Amino acid sequence: MAKIYNKVLAGPPVSGDKTLILDVREALLYPTPYDDWNSLTIGIGCSLTTNDDDNGAFNYGQGGVSRITSRLWENEMFFGLKNNNPNLPGENNEPFIGMLTSSGNSQVRTQSVFCSIENGENNLVDFGTVYSGGNFTVAAGAEPWYFPLPLTMTGNLFPYTYNSFCGLRYTVNNKGQSGQSISIGYNSTRAIGPMSDSDIRTRITGSSYTNCGTFPWSESGNAYPLPTTLFLRLPTQIRMRVHGLGIIKNN
């Protein structure tokens, strides 16, 4: 079960960063306030921690590959948009669009002063859609999703930068038509400190977004309704710690 936790550091700022820690394989559903949109940006500040220490740091080599095999999509990491219901992407024809690890099981790996979420086969985090019973339409990303290690002591290379920002910008093309599609832009900042609501807004609105591709948002000639709920899920023994999130309608 998710919990609210105040992240603590050995040096300033020692407290005041109230976070949401998702349980192992627990998903976050966060409805947007927009039923209709042409361009939407979602952003999240987050870090990773172990399954037994809310303030924890990683040991090098600590992993967390999912071993669930009952349904393909239970192995995947997801961050993006879907409908506001408890279905996983692909389950009961539930569509999803955003970041995912479609070509291999999600894995958390430590390297140098960073840890990363990657896919167990090619290390890249993909971008694209899931629809119609777990079918994927994806384009490979350029790198894993990097996070600073959640450091708790001074004297490290990045003593207080334990938080990573990730933003996705969506643009609808041919809205409501049979060839409706959605383009995805991506921004990630690896090393930042605690994030207030205003910090999240500044990151979302002030960041540049790299084009990651345009993906179908229709099937059999029928346009899907636009997704209205932020969805986040990491299916490993490593837990996601959410420092803040935001959703902004561009037009």
Contacts in CASP RR format, 6 or more apart in sequence:
PFRMAT RR
TARGET T0000
AUTHOR 0000-0000-0000
METHOD contacts of the structure
MODEL  1
MAKIYNKVLAGPPVSGDKTLILDVREALLYPTPYDDWNSLTIGIGCSLTT
NDDDNGAFNYGQGGVSRITSRLWENEMFFGLKNNNPNLPGENNEPFIGML
TSSGNSQVRTQSVFCSIENGENNLVDFGTVYSGGNFTVAAGAEPWYFPLP
LTMTGNLFPYTYNSFCGLRYTVNNKGQSGQSISIGYNSTRAIGPMSDSDI
RTRITGSSYTNCGTFPWSESGNAYPLPTTLFLRLPTQIRMRVHGLGIIKN
N
1 23 0 8 1.000
1 26 0 8 1.000
2 20 0 8 1.000
2 21 0 8 1.000
2 22 0 8 1.000
2 23 0 8 1.000
2 26 0 8 1.000
2 28 0 8 1.000
3 20 0 8 1.000
3 21 0 8 1.000
3 23 0 8 1.000
3 54 0 8 1.000
4 18 0 8 1.000
4 19 0 8 1.000
4 20 0 8 1.000
4 21 0 8 1.000
5 18 0 8 1.000
5 19 0 8 1.000
5 20 0 8 1.000
5 21 0 8 1.000
5 54 0 8 1.000
5 55 0 8 1.000
5 241 0 8 1.000
6 15 0 8 1.000
6 16 0 8 1.000
6 17 0 8 1.000
6 18 0 8 1.000
6 19 0 8 1.000
7 15 0 8 1.000
7 16 0 8 1.000
7 17 0 8 1.000
7 18 0 8 1.000
7 19 0 8 1.000
7 47 0 8 1.000
7 55 0 8 1.000
7 162 0 8 1.000
7 194 0 8 1.000
7 241 0 8 1.000
7 243 0 8 1.000
8 14 0 8 1.000
8 15 0 8 1.000
8 55 0 8 1.000
8 152 0 8 1.000
9 15 0 8 1.000
9 151 0 8 1.000
9 152 0 8 1.000
9 160 0 8 1.000
9 162 0 8 1.000
10 152 0 8 1.000
10 153 0 8 1.000
10 154 0 8 1.000
11 154 0 8 1.000
11 159 0 8 1.000
11 160 0 8 1.000
12 160 0 8 1.000
13 160 0 8 1.000
13 194 0 8 1.000
16 194 0 8 1.000
17 193 0 8 1.000
17 194 0 8 1.000
17 195 0 8 1.000
17 243 0 8 1.000
19 47 0 8 1.000
19 241 0 8 1.000
19 242 0 8 1.000
19 243 0 8 1.000
19 244 0 8 1.000
20 28 0 8 1.000
20 241 0 8 1.000
20 242 0 8 1.000
20 244 0 8 1.000
21 49 0 8 1.000
21 54 0 8 1.000
21 239 0 8 1.000
21 240 0 8 1.000
21 241 0 8 1.000
21 242 0 8 1.000
22 28 0 8 1.000
22 232 0 8 1.000
22 234 0 8 1.000
22 239 0 8 1.000
22 240 0 8 1.000
22 241 0 8 1.000
22 242 0 8 1.000
23 239 0 8 1.000
24 51 0 8 1.000
24 236 0 8 1.000
24 237 0 8 1.000
24 239 0 8 1.000
25 66 0 8 1.000
25 68 0 8 1.000
25 233 0 8 1.000
25 234 0 8 1.000
25 235 0 8 1.000
25 236 0 8 1.000
26 233 0 8 1.000
27 78 0 8 1.000
27 88 0 8 1.000
27 231 0 8 1.000
27 232 0 8 1.000
27 233 0 8 1.000
28 230 0 8 1.000
28 231 0 8 1.000
28 232 0 8 1.000
28 233 0 8 1.000
28 240 0 8 1.000
28 242 0 8 1.000
29 84 0 8 1.000
29 86 0 8 1.000
29 229 0 8 1.000
29 230 0 8 1.000
29 231 0 8 1.000
30 229 0 8 1.000
30 230 0 8 1.000
30 231 0 8 1.000
30 232 0 8 1.000
30 245 0 8 1.000
30 247 0 8 1.000
31 84 0 8 1.000
31 228 0 8 1.000
31 229 0 8 1.000
31 230 0 8 1.000
32 40 0 8 1.000
32 42 0 8 1.000
32 81 0 8 1.000
32 228 0 8 1.000
32 229 0 8 1.000
32 230 0 8 1.000
32 247 0 8 1.000
32 249 0 8 1.000
33 247 0 8 1.000
34 40 0 8 1.000
34 228 0 8 1.000
34 247 0 8 1.000
34 249 0 8 1.000
35 228 0 8 1.000
36 226 0 8 1.000
37 172 0 8 1.000
37 226 0 8 1.000
37 249 0 8 1.000
37 250 0 8 1.000
37 251 0 8 1.000
38 171 0 8 1.000
38 172 0 8 1.000
38 175 0 8 1.000
38 250 0 8 1.000
38 251 0 8 1.000
39 169 0 8 1.000
39 170 0 8 1.000
39 171 0 8 1.000
39 172 0 8 1.000
39 249 0 8 1.000
39 250 0 8 1.000
39 251 0 8 1.000
40 81 0 8 1.000
40 169 0 8 1.000
40 170 0 8 1.000
40 247 0 8 1.000
40 248 0 8 1.000
40 249 0 8 1.000
40 250 0 8 1.000
41 167 0 8 1.000
41 168 0 8 1.000
41 169 0 8 1.000
41 170 0 8 1.000
41 204 0 8 1.000
41 205 0 8 1.000
41 209 0 8 1.000
41 247 0 8 1.000
41 248 0 8 1.000
41 250 0 8 1.000
42 80 0 8 1.000
42 81 0 8 1.000
42 167 0 8 1.000
42 168 0 8 1.000
42 170 0 8 1.000
42 204 0 8 1.000
42 230 0 8 1.000
42 245 0 8 1.000
42 246 0 8 1.000
42 247 0 8 1.000
43 165 0 8 1.000
43 166 0 8 1.000
43 167 0 8 1.000
43 168 0 8 1.000
43 200 0 8 1.000
43 203 0 8 1.000
43 204 0 8 1.000
43 245 0 8 1.000
43 246 0 8 1.000
43 247 0 8 1.000
44 79 0 8 1.000
44 165 0 8 1.000
44 166 0 8 1.000
44 167 0 8 1.000
44 200 0 8 1.000
44 230 0 8 1.000
44 232 0 8 1.000
44 242 0 8 1.000
44 244 0 8 1.000
44 245 0 8 1.000
44 246 0 8 1.000
45 163 0 8 1.000
45 164 0 8 1.000
45 165 0 8 1.000
45 166 0 8 1.000
45 195 0 8 1.000
45 200 0 8 1.000
45 203 0 8 1.000
45 242 0 8 1.000
45 243 0 8 1.000
45 244 0 8 1.000
45 245 0 8 1.000
46 147 0 8 1.000
46 163 0 8 1.000
46 164 0 8 1.000
46 166 0 8 1.000
46 232 0 8 1.000
46 240 0 8 1.000
46 241 0 8 1.000
46 242 0 8 1.000
46 243 0 8 1.000
46 244 0 8 1.000
47 147 0 8 1.000
47 148 0 8 1.000
47 150 0 8 1.000
47 162 0 8 1.000
47 163 0 8 1.000
47 164 0 8 1.000
47 240 0 8 1.000
47 241 0 8 1.000
47 243 0 8 1.000
48 58 0 8 1.000
48 108 0 8 1.000
48 115 0 8 1.000
48 117 0 8 1.000
48 147 0 8 1.000
48 150 0 8 1.000
48 234 0 8 1.000
48 238 0 8 1.000
48 239 0 8 1.000
48 240 0 8 1.000
48 241 0 8 1.000
49 55 0 8 1.000
49 56 0 8 1.000
49 150 0 8 1.000
49 238 0 8 1.000
49 239 0 8 1.000
49 241 0 8 1.000
50 56 0 8 1.000
50 58 0 8 1.000
50 62 0 8 1.000
50 237 0 8 1.000
50 238 0 8 1.000
50 239 0 8 1.000
51 237 0 8 1.000
51 238 0 8 1.000
51 239 0 8 1.000
54 241 0 8 1.000
55 150 0 8 1.000
55 152 0 8 1.000
56 150 0 8 1.000
56 152 0 8 1.000
57 149 0 8 1.000
57 150 0 8 1.000
57 151 0 8 1.000
57 152 0 8 1.000
58 110 0 8 1.000
58 115 0 8 1.000
58 149 0 8 1.000
58 150 0 8 1.000
59 110 0 8 1.000
60 110 0 8 1.000
60 111 0 8 1.000
61 109 0 8 1.000
61 110 0 8 1.000
62 108 0 8 1.000
62 110 0 8 1.000
62 238 0 8 1.000
63 107 0 8 1.000
63 108 0 8 1.000
63 109 0 8 1.000
63 110 0 8 1.000
63 236 0 8 1.000
63 237 0 8 1.000
63 238 0 8 1.000
64 107 0 8 1.000
64 108 0 8 1.000
64 236 0 8 1.000
64 237 0 8 1.000
64 238 0 8 1.000
65 105 0 8 1.000
65 106 0 8 1.000
65 107 0 8 1.000
65 120 0 8 1.000
65 236 0 8 1.000
66 74 0 8 1.000
66 75 0 8 1.000
66 105 0 8 1.000
66 106 0 8 1.000
66 235 0 8 1.000
66 236 0 8 1.000
67 105 0 8 1.000
68 74 0 8 1.000
68 75 0 8 1.000
68 235 0 8 1.000
69 75 0 8 1.000
71 88 0 8 1.000
71 91 0 8 1.000
72 134 0 8 1.000
73 88 0 8 1.000
73 89 0 8 1.000
73 90 0 8 1.000
73 91 0 8 1.000
73 130 0 8 1.000
73 134 0 8 1.000
74 88 0 8 1.000
74 235 0 8 1.000
75 101 0 8 1.000
75 104 0 8 1.000
75 105 0 8 1.000
75 106 0 8 1.000
75 235 0 8 1.000
76 89 0 8 1.000
76 100 0 8 1.000
76 101 0 8 1.000
76 102 0 8 1.000
76 104 0 8 1.000
76 105 0 8 1.000
76 106 0 8 1.000
76 130 0 8 1.000
76 233 0 8 1.000
76 235 0 8 1.000
77 99 0 8 1.000
77 100 0 8 1.000
77 101 0 8 1.000
77 106 0 8 1.000
77 117 0 8 1.000
77 119 0 8 1.000
77 125 0 8 1.000
77 145 0 8 1.000
77 233 0 8 1.000
77 234 0 8 1.000
77 235 0 8 1.000
77 236 0 8 1.000
78 88 0 8 1.000
78 89 0 8 1.000
78 96 0 8 1.000
78 98 0 8 1.000
78 99 0 8 1.000
78 100 0 8 1.000
78 231 0 8 1.000
78 232 0 8 1.000
78 233 0 8 1.000
79 98 0 8 1.000
79 99 0 8 1.000
79 100 0 8 1.000
79 145 0 8 1.000
79 166 0 8 1.000
79 168 0 8 1.000
79 231 0 8 1.000
79 232 0 8 1.000
79 233 0 8 1.000
80 96 0 8 1.000
80 97 0 8 1.000
80 98 0 8 1.000
80 99 0 8 1.000
80 168 0 8 1.000
80 230 0 8 1.000
80 231 0 8 1.000
80 232 0 8 1.000
81 96 0 8 1.000
81 97 0 8 1.000
81 98 0 8 1.000
81 168 0 8 1.000
81 170 0 8 1.000
81 227 0 8 1.000
81 228 0 8 1.000
81 229 0 8 1.000
81 230 0 8 1.000
81 231 0 8 1.000
82 89 0 8 1.000
82 94 0 8 1.000
82 95 0 8 1.000
82 96 0 8 1.000
82 97 0 8 1.000
82 227 0 8 1.000
82 229 0 8 1.000
82 231 0 8 1.000
83 94 0 8 1.000
83 95 0 8 1.000
83 225 0 8 1.000
83 227 0 8 1.000
83 228 0 8 1.000
83 229 0 8 1.000
84 228 0 8 1.000
84 229 0 8 1.000
85 94 0 8 1.000
87 94 0 8 1.000
88 94 0 8 1.000
88 233 0 8 1.000
89 95 0 8 1.000
89 96 0 8 1.000
89 100 0 8 1.000
89 130 0 8 1.000
89 134 0 8 1.000
89 231 0 8 1.000
90 96 0 8 1.000
90 130 0 8 1.000
90 131 0 8 1.000
90 132 0 8 1.000
90 133 0 8 1.000
90 134 0 8 1.000
90 135 0 8 1.000
91 133 0 8 1.000
91 134 0 8 1.000
92 133 0 8 1.000
93 131 0 8 1.000
93 132 0 8 1.000
93 133 0 8 1.000
94 130 0 8 1.000
94 133 0 8 1.000
95 129 0 8 1.000
95 130 0 8 1.000
95 131 0 8 1.000
95 132 0 8 1.000
95 217 0 8 1.000
95 224 0 8 1.000
95 227 0 8 1.000
96 129 0 8 1.000
96 130 0 8 1.000
96 131 0 8 1.000
96 227 0 8 1.000
96 231 0 8 1.000
97 128 0 8 1.000
97 129 0 8 1.000
97 130 0 8 1.000
97 170 0 8 1.000
97 182 0 8 1.000
97 184 0 8 1.000
97 215 0 8 1.000
97 217 0 8 1.000
97 227 0 8 1.000
98 127 0 8 1.000
98 128 0 8 1.000
98 129 0 8 1.000
98 168 0 8 1.000
98 184 0 8 1.000
99 125 0 8 1.000
99 126 0 8 1.000
99 127 0 8 1.000
99 128 0 8 1.000
99 145 0 8 1.000
99 166 0 8 1.000
99 168 0 8 1.000
99 186 0 8 1.000
100 125 0 8 1.000
100 126 0 8 1.000
100 127 0 8 1.000
100 128 0 8 1.000
100 130 0 8 1.000
100 136 0 8 1.000
100 138 0 8 1.000
101 117 0 8 1.000
101 118 0 8 1.000
101 119 0 8 1.000
101 120 0 8 1.000
101 125 0 8 1.000
101 126 0 8 1.000
102 119 0 8 1.000
102 126 0 8 1.000
102 128 0 8 1.000
102 130 0 8 1.000
102 136 0 8 1.000
102 138 0 8 1.000
103 119 0 8 1.000
103 121 0 8 1.000
103 122 0 8 1.000
103 124 0 8 1.000
103 126 0 8 1.000
103 138 0 8 1.000
103 140 0 8 1.000
104 119 0 8 1.000
104 120 0 8 1.000
104 121 0 8 1.000
104 122 0 8 1.000
105 119 0 8 1.000
105 120 0 8 1.000
105 121 0 8 1.000
105 235 0 8 1.000
106 117 0 8 1.000
106 118 0 8 1.000
106 119 0 8 1.000
106 120 0 8 1.000
106 234 0 8 1.000
106 235 0 8 1.000
106 236 0 8 1.000
107 117 0 8 1.000
107 118 0 8 1.000
107 119 0 8 1.000
107 120 0 8 1.000
107 236 0 8 1.000
108 115 0 8 1.000
108 116 0 8 1.000
108 117 0 8 1.000
108 118 0 8 1.000
108 234 0 8 1.000
108 236 0 8 1.000
108 238 0 8 1.000
109 115 0 8 1.000
109 116 0 8 1.000
109 118 0 8 1.000
109 144 0 8 1.000
110 116 0 8 1.000
110 149 0 8 1.000
113 148 0 8 1.000
113 149 0 8 1.000
113 156 0 8 1.000
113 157 0 8 1.000
113 158 0 8 1.000
114 146 0 8 1.000
114 147 0 8 1.000
114 148 0 8 1.000
114 149 0 8 1.000
114 190 0 8 1.000
115 146 0 8 1.000
115 147 0 8 1.000
115 148 0 8 1.000
115 149 0 8 1.000
116 144 0 8 1.000
116 145 0 8 1.000
116 146 0 8 1.000
116 147 0 8 1.000
117 125 0 8 1.000
117 144 0 8 1.000
117 145 0 8 1.000
117 147 0 8 1.000
117 234 0 8 1.000
118 124 0 8 1.000
118 125 0 8 1.000
118 144 0 8 1.000
118 145 0 8 1.000
119 125 0 8 1.000
119 126 0 8 1.000
122 140 0 8 1.000
123 143 0 8 1.000
123 144 0 8 1.000
124 140 0 8 1.000
124 141 0 8 1.000
124 142 0 8 1.000
124 143 0 8 1.000
124 144 0 8 1.000
125 141 0 8 1.000
125 143 0 8 1.000
125 144 0 8 1.000
125 145 0 8 1.000
126 136 0 8 1.000
126 138 0 8 1.000
126 139 0 8 1.000
126 140 0 8 1.000
126 141 0 8 1.000
127 138 0 8 1.000
127 139 0 8 1.000
127 141 0 8 1.000
127 184 0 8 1.000
127 186 0 8 1.000
127 212 0 8 1.000
127 213 0 8 1.000
127 215 0 8 1.000
128 136 0 8 1.000
128 137 0 8 1.000
128 138 0 8 1.000
128 139 0 8 1.000
128 184 0 8 1.000
128 212 0 8 1.000
128 213 0 8 1.000
128 215 0 8 1.000
129 136 0 8 1.000
129 137 0 8 1.000
129 138 0 8 1.000
129 182 0 8 1.000
129 215 0 8 1.000
129 216 0 8 1.000
129 217 0 8 1.000
130 136 0 8 1.000
131 137 0 8 1.000
131 219 0 8 1.000
131 224 0 8 1.000
132 219 0 8 1.000
137 215 0 8 1.000
137 216 0 8 1.000
138 215 0 8 1.000
139 212 0 8 1.000
139 213 0 8 1.000
139 215 0 8 1.000
141 212 0 8 1.000
145 164 0 8 1.000
145 166 0 8 1.000
145 188 0 8 1.000
146 164 0 8 1.000
146 188 0 8 1.000
146 190 0 8 1.000
147 164 0 8 1.000
147 190 0 8 1.000
148 158 0 8 1.000
148 161 0 8 1.000
148 162 0 8 1.000
148 163 0 8 1.000
148 164 0 8 1.000
148 190 0 8 1.000
148 191 0 8 1.000
149 158 0 8 1.000
149 162 0 8 1.000
150 162 0 8 1.000
150 241 0 8 1.000
151 158 0 8 1.000
151 159 0 8 1.000
151 160 0 8 1.000
151 161 0 8 1.000
151 162 0 8 1.000
153 159 0 8 1.000
158 191 0 8 1.000
160 193 0 8 1.000
161 191 0 8 1.000
161 192 0 8 1.000
161 193 0 8 1.000
162 193 0 8 1.000
163 192 0 8 1.000
163 193 0 8 1.000
163 194 0 8 1.000
163 195 0 8 1.000
163 243 0 8 1.000
164 188 0 8 1.000
164 189 0 8 1.000
164 190 0 8 1.000
164 191 0 8 1.000
164 192 0 8 1.000
165 187 0 8 1.000
165 188 0 8 1.000
165 189 0 8 1.000
165 192 0 8 1.000
165 195 0 8 1.000
165 200 0 8 1.000
165 203 0 8 1.000
165 207 0 8 1.000
166 186 0 8 1.000
166 187 0 8 1.000
166 188 0 8 1.000
167 186 0 8 1.000
167 187 0 8 1.000
167 188 0 8 1.000
167 203 0 8 1.000
167 204 0 8 1.000
167 207 0 8 1.000
167 209 0 8 1.000
168 184 0 8 1.000
168 185 0 8 1.000
168 186 0 8 1.000
168 209 0 8 1.000
169 184 0 8 1.000
169 185 0 8 1.000
169 186 0 8 1.000
169 187 0 8 1.000
169 209 0 8 1.000
169 250 0 8 1.000
170 182 0 8 1.000
170 183 0 8 1.000
170 184 0 8 1.000
170 185 0 8 1.000
171 182 0 8 1.000
171 183 0 8 1.000
172 180 0 8 1.000
172 181 0 8 1.000
172 182 0 8 1.000
172 217 0 8 1.000
172 226 0 8 1.000
173 180 0 8 1.000
173 181 0 8 1.000
173 182 0 8 1.000
173 183 0 8 1.000
173 214 0 8 1.000
174 180 0 8 1.000
174 181 0 8 1.000
174 223 0 8 1.000
175 223 0 8 1.000
176 218 0 8 1.000
176 223 0 8 1.000
177 218 0 8 1.000
177 223 0 8 1.000
178 218 0 8 1.000
178 221 0 8 1.000
178 222 0 8 1.000
178 223 0 8 1.000
179 216 0 8 1.000
179 218 0 8 1.000
179 221 0 8 1.000
179 223 0 8 1.000
180 216 0 8 1.000
180 217 0 8 1.000
180 218 0 8 1.000
180 223 0 8 1.000
180 224 0 8 1.000
181 214 0 8 1.000
181 215 0 8 1.000
181 216 0 8 1.000
181 217 0 8 1.000
181 218 0 8 1.000
182 214 0 8 1.000
182 215 0 8 1.000
182 217 0 8 1.000
183 211 0 8 1.000
183 213 0 8 1.000
183 214 0 8 1.000
183 215 0 8 1.000
184 211 0 8 1.000
184 212 0 8 1.000
184 213 0 8 1.000
184 214 0 8 1.000
184 215 0 8 1.000
185 209 0 8 1.000
185 210 0 8 1.000
185 211 0 8 1.000
185 212 0 8 1.000
185 213 0 8 1.000
186 209 0 8 1.000
186 210 0 8 1.000
186 212 0 8 1.000
187 203 0 8 1.000
187 207 0 8 1.000
187 208 0 8 1.000
187 209 0 8 1.000
187 210 0 8 1.000
189 203 0 8 1.000
189 207 0 8 1.000
194 243 0 8 1.000
195 203 0 8 1.000
195 243 0 8 1.000
195 244 0 8 1.000
197 244 0 8 1.000
197 246 0 8 1.000
200 244 0 8 1.000
200 245 0 8 1.000
200 246 0 8 1.000
201 246 0 8 1.000
201 248 0 8 1.000
204 246 0 8 1.000
204 248 0 8 1.000
205 248 0 8 1.000
217 223 0 8 1.000
217 224 0 8 1.000
217 226 0 8 1.000
218 224 0 8 1.000
230 245 0 8 1.000
230 246 0 8 1.000
230 247 0 8 1.000
232 240 0 8 1.000
232 242 0 8 1.000
234 240 0 8 1.000
END
